[in-house]
Amino acid sequence: MLVRNLLGARYKETPKDCVIASHALMMKGGYMKYMSAGSYSLFTPAKRITNKIENIIREEMDAIGGQEVMFPVVMPASLWEESGRYTSIGSEMARFTDRNNAKMVLGMTHEEAAVHLARDIAASYTDYPFMIYQIQTKFRDEPRARGGLIRVREFTMKDAYSFHTSQEDLESYYDKCFVAYERIFKRAGAKNVVAVKSDSGMMGGSVSHEFMLLTDIGEDTLAICSACDYKANLEVADCITHEIESTVENLEEVATPNVKTIEGLKRVLGVDPTRMCKAVVYQENNTDDYVVVFIRGDLEVNETKLRNYLKTEVHPASGVTEESGIVAGFIGPVGFNGKAKVVYDRSLVGIESFVCGANKKDAHFKGMNIARDVGKVDYVDVAKAYNGGVCPICGKPTITLKRGVEIGNIFQLGTKYSKSMDMTYVDSDGQRKNPIMGCYGIGVGRLCATICEEQHDDYGPIWPMPIAPWQVEICCLQAEDETVKGVAENLYNGLLKSGVEVLFDDRDIRAGAMFADADLLGVPVRAVVSKKTCERGIVEVSFRDKTFKGEVNMATATEDIVKIVNDLKAKYEI
């Protein structure tokens, strides 16, 4: 490929509204063009990168028995009504009515389509197990599109669906997919990827993992133990607190006029937040009924855990009505008779004496003991994990919170979709049963962008060899010189014949401008041909990551560079 023929411009200045490196560099480097919020057109460099990612994914899915299929982007709403998700999913799913007045949806995921494809075909236990997958466009009306390809509305995704006749078979295949995902990310050149326990969310199922690329720009927070292998998304991470020393005290009401915050109580009463029992008020989305969570004063409520415990969506209460009997700012467990569900977080266990609200204006209790003053309560874990928390696996206070971007996920769905959509098969015992499902997704564009995010410098992306848009870029300086141009063209043609992917820049521009463009294109190996190199009978060779700079003999340059490329490729072989 000649740079002079490459559609797309490269810019010196960073485009406005690019707040993260990958977005800025891929816009500056001519990888993509903004069309609308969360929607981009891809130029050739980005398309070549995503093609390579797709090929890696395809090879690994085929290796574990996957069968590639293709589902429609537009689907009838009736399929989603069968599964129940047409009403349970909110405005992020795009709905419309076609010319025949039929309700339709744009696919944001394809569990329903997978069941529809297989349910009339896989009728006997002898047809199982199997896995089908596609690499295809999705649309999600994302309210917070940001970061270029990191969070978009329209995106390319690999989604796979497996079908099984037993939970044991699903678990066995789930493990194979887990390993295949590890291989995909290593082969693509991603360095800092971890698999974490996650919340299944709208997908359903009881077991799920997310593959996270650790980066400071990540929107997800992960709880990771530095002493063992425990890793979880903060949404589902266990919160185990340190023991707090306390002694039993008498219950005493104290006046606290206008003191409604933890910091205010600490200042007025001189009590550490770890010995306070605070109340956080929520409302159920469907009913607006109140939910009061009692939790240790220094901790935050994990709304995902609370939602999963209550089995309903909730939101922070915007206020409390007088009829509710809840005294905002002074809520406590002792004598609480407000109209609300009450949840006790397990962070309160073992502490003998708390400060809490007295359920009347301008008053708190000191010395509150839950067992003595409230009675028997059920404790559940609805708190957010925190830095320095206790690991649920090794028991050490070594939990650290890190940021990450989700680049893949896997779910054990069970029979959520096959049962609701009446997919059955006849088992070996003659009984009709619902197959058990798993699903497995990878965002192609997001993986491309996150690798750029973790592997770049101030000048541009540093693409790993397996997914780089080209493997070698030839920079021909002083191309007007016939000798220089001839040497560069011979090298270009020789590398092409050897199967190397080559980008050739022979434009009549300054060396600095040519090298700046090369940095933005991020090709792993750069070969420079100039009057000086020709006079010396060499070709200068350097790596984009700056780990190597040297020279090869002009007469053997093709063979030497082919060997360099093969050596770099070998580093990613598994």
Secondary structure, DSSP 8 states (H G I E B T S, - for coil): -BGGG--S---SS--TT--SHHHHHHHHTTSEEEEETTEEEE-HHHHHHHHHHHHHHHHHHHHTTEEE----SEEEHHHHHHHTHHHHS-TTS-EEE-TTS-EEEE-S--HHHHHHHHTTT--BGGG-SEEEEEEEEEE---TT-BTTTTB-SEEEEEEEEEEESSHHHHHHHHHHHHHHHHHHHHHHT--SEEEEE---GGG--SEEEEEEEE-TT-SEEEEEESSSS-EEETTT---------------EEEE-TT--SHHHHHHHH---GGGBEEEEEEEETTT--EEEEEEETT--B-HHHHHHHHTS-EEE-S---GGGT--TT---STT---SEEEEEEGGGTT---EEEE-SSTTEEEEEE-HHHHT----EE--B---TT---TTT--S-EEEEEEEEEEEEEEEETHHHHHTT--EE-TTS-EE--EEEEEEEEHHHHHHHHHHHSEETTEE---TTT-S-SEEEEETTTTSHHHHHHHHHHHHHHHHTT--EEEE--SS-HHHHHHHHHHHT-SEEEEE-HHHHHHTEEEEEETTSS-EEEEEGGGHHHHHHHHHHHHHHTT--
